[in-house]
Amino acid sequence: MVHSPRSLRCTRIRIHVHLFASLALTCIVWIVWYKCIIEQPEMIYRYPLQCISLHLLIHYFMLVNYFWMFCEGLHLHLVLVVVFVKDAIVMRWFKIYSWLVPWIFITVYAVARYFHPTDNAHCWMDESLLLWIFSVPITISLMASLLRKLHPQSSQPAPLAIRKALRATIILVPLFGLQHFLLPYRPDAGTPLERFYQLLSVALISSQGFVVSFLFCFANHDVTFAVRTLLNRLVPGLVSPPPPSSNTGQLATTTPSRELGV
């Protein structure tokens, strides 16, 4: 749907599409992991190479998710600070950064864990300090995005700027996966806090895709305008045309300022 309407062919929507695709691929890989590995533990010993490859693929798509989330915030920053920027160039670098750079961390992690005698077992399912190879770039990306959003570069009065920064922060909680800040340390196995940690982690991570899709797709003004226009063409008797003033997507593709509707 996001590729057909002309009003949705802008950099902001393209970033959303890549983010949704990375989230969908992450879910697919996790389903395969639970179906083929968790439910069939013997696969760990029968196909160790395939099992490790799937483990690396899960973490690759996890990094891709957070890198695209960082690109969401960076694009908003570029639109606000660097008004005249070529979208084609920006989008090219976003693709390189989000889809290719994670392979560097995956390669470093794979080599380090392969030559680490205590972590090279059980399909690498056991907890390892080497997982910080993933946590460090994720945390840096989140911190950079938060600091950029929490630093209001505006001439508006302080209370209004603070309210806008607070609202942006609330949106960033589900968007940028702040469970990395809320849950930095895993409790020891067997302690009462471990189950609470697991339940809270599952709740935060599982709801991330829904919240992101709701904010950037179902509640997106450009998408709702395009869907309502399409339905009005198909069933004009049931769906009324959207008000012309609600079409922010066309402005986003034709004006240098590019409105920033969610």
Summary of the structure (lengths in Angstrom):
residues: 262
radius of gyration: 21.2
end to end distance: 17.4
largest distance: 68.7
contacts: 737
relative contact order: 0.13
helix: 74%
strand: 0%
